């Protein structure tokens, strides 16, 4: 089955009737993120994520969104260990909320909390945390999940506001990065957007002040500073690459 939303295989609306007897067993494994070369970020994550990952913008038009780059080649996640352990210090919220996600029905505005029933931890044996009690009421665990998902959605909306502002001011430019591995292989990071320093410098005083007062300028600088992590990503990929045979 084609994965929904990158990592979700079978995200279905959570129901106190259908899922009353199900539990979720916590796990430290992020094996489900295998093959992800990038993961979406919301603006609240820029400060912490930018210390480890390059933050760039991917997509086109209204679908343009900030992402953390995790790998340089197709289906490569340089932050995932062979045992499913996360090798970095910061785990993006997009991954931490799994197996839950908000989804919007095709013909409606309301969001519904969904769960990926294909997640390894979902079980009917009572292992881990129950989502509903015997009466069908939400447990404290599910209430915490709902709060996390709600906070994430609010940040998602705030991130959309930032993207609309960057596009309206025409501050973005296409970019790419290239590097060479010890085995002679050339890898290229292409198809992404970044804020143009030249365009930013040419902003009117009024627009620059507005970006500053709304907090958008700080986010832009965090994004621009994070681009230095591309070199770190190249180094990480080089350490994992096989040596060139003489």
C-alpha positions in Angstrom: 0.0 0.0 0.0 1.3 3.5 -0.9 2.2 5.3 2.3 0.0 8.2 3.3 1.7 11.4 4.5 5.2 9.8 3.9 5.2 7.4 6.9 1.6 6.4 7.4 0.5 3.1 5.8 -3.1 2.9 7.0 -4.2 6.0 8.8 -7.8 5.6 9.9 -10.1 7.8 12.0 -9.7 6.9 15.7 -13.0 5.5 17.1 -14.0 4.7 20.7 -16.1 1.9 19.2 -13.7 0.4 16.7 -10.5 0.9 18.7 -11.8 0.7 22.3 -9.8 -2.4 23.1 -6.6 -1.3 21.4 -3.4 -0.2 23.1 -0.2 1.5 21.8 3.1 0.0 23.0 5.8 2.7 23.2 9.0 2.1 21.3 12.2 4.0 20.8 12.6 2.6 17.3 12.1 5.1 14.4 12.5 2.4 11.8 9.3 3.7 10.1 11.4 6.7 9.0 13.7 4.6 6.9 14.0 5.9 3.4 13.0 9.5 4.3 15.5 12.0 2.9 13.6 14.9 4.4 10.9 15.5 7.0 8.5 18.5 7.4 9.2 21.0 10.1 7.1 23.7 11.8 8.4 27.1 12.8 8.6 26.2 16.5 11.3 23.7 15.6 13.6 25.9 13.6 15.9 26.8 16.6 16.6 23.2 17.7 16.4 21.5 14.3 18.7 24.1 12.7 21.6 23.0 14.9 21.6 19.5 13.3 19.8 19.7 10.0 19.8 22.0 7.0 16.4 23.7 6.9 15.2 24.3 3.4 11.9 24.7 1.5 10.5 22.0 -0.7 7.5 21.9 -3.0 5.8 24.4 -5.3 3.2 27.1 -4.8 0.8 26.6 -1.9 2.5 23.2 -1.2 5.9 24.9 -0.4 6.9 23.9 3.2 10.1 23.9 5.3 11.8 20.5 5.7 14.8 19.1 7.5 17.2 17.4 5.2 18.1 13.9 6.5 20.0 12.4 3.5 21.7 13.3 0.2 20.6 10.3 -1.9 17.2 8.9 -2.7 15.6 7.0 0.2 18.6 7.8 2.5 18.2 8.7 6.2 21.6 9.4 7.7 20.1 9.9 11.2 18.6 6.4 11.5 20.7 3.5 12.9 20.5 0.0 11.7 18.6 -0.9 14.8 16.0 1.8 14.3 17.6 4.1 16.9 17.8 7.8 16.1 21.4 9.0 15.8 20.8 12.7 16.3 19.9 14.8 19.3 16.7 16.2 18.0 13.7 14.2 16.7 11.4 16.3 14.5 7.8 16.5 15.8 6.5 15.0 12.6 8.1 11.8 13.6 7.4 12.1 17.3 3.6 12.3 16.8 3.5 9.0 14.9 1.4 6.8 14.8 -1.2 9.6 15.2 -2.1 12.4 12.8 -4.8 14.8 12.1 -6.6 14.4 8.8 -9.3 16.5 7.0 -12.1 14.8 5.2 -12.3 15.6 1.5 -15.6 17.5 1.9 -15.1 19.2 5.2 -13.0 21.6 7.3 -13.0 19.6 10.5 -9.9 17.7 11.5 -10.1 14.1 12.7 -7.5 12.4 14.8 -6.3 9.3 13.0 -4.0 6.4 13.9 -1.9 4.2 11.7 -3.1 0.7 12.6 -0.1 -0.8 10.8 2.2 0.6 13.5 4.0 -2.2 15.2 3.0 -1.0 18.6 -0.8 -1.0 18.0 -2.1 -4.2 19.7 -5.2 -5.7 21.3 -3.2 -7.5 24.0 -3.2 -4.6 26.4 0.5 -3.9 25.9 1.5 -0.3 26.5 -1.0 2.5 26.8 -4.8 2.1 26.3 -6.5 4.8 24.3 -10.0 4.3 25.7 -11.3 3.0 29.0 -14.0 0.3 29.4 -16.7 3.0 29.0 -15.2 4.3 25.8 -13.8 7.5 27.4 -10.4 8.9 26.3 -7.6 7.9 28.6 -5.0 10.4 29.9 -2.6 9.0 27.3 -5.0 9.8 24.5 -5.7 13.2 25.9 -1.9 13.9 25.9 -1.7 12.6 22.3 -4.6 14.9 21.3 -2.9 17.9 22.9 0.3 17.2 21.1 -1.5 16.8 17.7 -3.5 20.0 18.3 -0.4 22.0 19.2 1.4 20.6 16.1 -1.6 21.6 13.9 -1.5 25.2 15.3 2.2 25.4 14.5 1.5 24.0 11.1 -0.9 26.8 10.5 1.7 29.4 11.7 4.2 27.8 9.4 1.8 28.3 6.5 1.6 32.0 7.3 5.4 32.3 7.2 5.5 30.5 3.8 2.7 32.8 2.4 4.7 35.8 3.5 8.0 34.6 2.0 6.2 33.9 -1.4 4.4 37.2 -1.3 7.7 39.1 -0.8 9.4 36.9 -3.5 12.3 36.1 -1.1 12.9 32.6 -2.3 15.4 31.3 -4.8 16.1 27.8 -6.1 19.4 26.3 -4.8 21.6 23.2 -4.9 24.6 21.8 -3.1 27.2 19.3 -4.4 29.9 17.2 -2.7 32.3 14.4 -3.4 32.5 11.2 -1.3 35.8 9.5 -0.5 35.0 6.8 -3.1 34.8 9.5 -5.8 31.0 9.5 -5.9 29.5 13.0 -6.5 26.3 13.6 -4.6 24.0 16.6 -5.3 21.3 18.1 -3.2 18.8 19.7 -5.6 15.2 20.7 -6.0 15.0 22.9 -2.9 14.5 26.6 -2.2 16.2 29.0 0.2 15.8 32.6 1.2 17.9 34.8 -1.0 20.3 37.1 0.9 20.2 39.6 -1.9 16.4 39.8 -2.0 16.3 40.1 1.7 18.7 43.0 1.6 16.6 44.8 -1.0 13.4 44.7 1.1 11.7 48.0 1.9 12.1 49.3 5.4 8.4 48.8 6.0 8.5 45.1 4.9 11.7 44.4 6.9 10.3 46.0 10.0 7.1 43.9 9.6 9.1 40.7 9.3 11.1 41.7 12.4 8.1 42.6 14.6 6.1 39.4 13.6 9.1 37.2 14.4 9.5 36.1 10.8 12.9 37.7 10.4 14.3 35.6 13.3 13.0 32.4 11.6 14.6 33.5 8.3 17.9 33.9 10.0 17.6 30.5 11.7 16.9 29.0 8.3 19.9 30.7 6.7 22.2 29.8 9.5 21.1 26.1 9.2 22.3 25.9 5.6 25.8 25.5 7.1 24.7 22.0 8.2 24.8 20.9 4.6 28.6 20.6 5.1 28.0 18.5 8.2 25.5 16.3 6.3 28.1 15.8 3.5 30.6 14.8 6.2 28.2 12.4 7.8 27.5 10.8 4.4 31.2 10.6 3.7 31.8 8.7 7.0 29.3 6.1 5.9 30.4 5.8 2.3 32.8 2.9 1.2 36.3 3.9 0.5 37.4 4.3 -3.1 39.2 1.1 -4.4 42.6 1.9 -5.9 
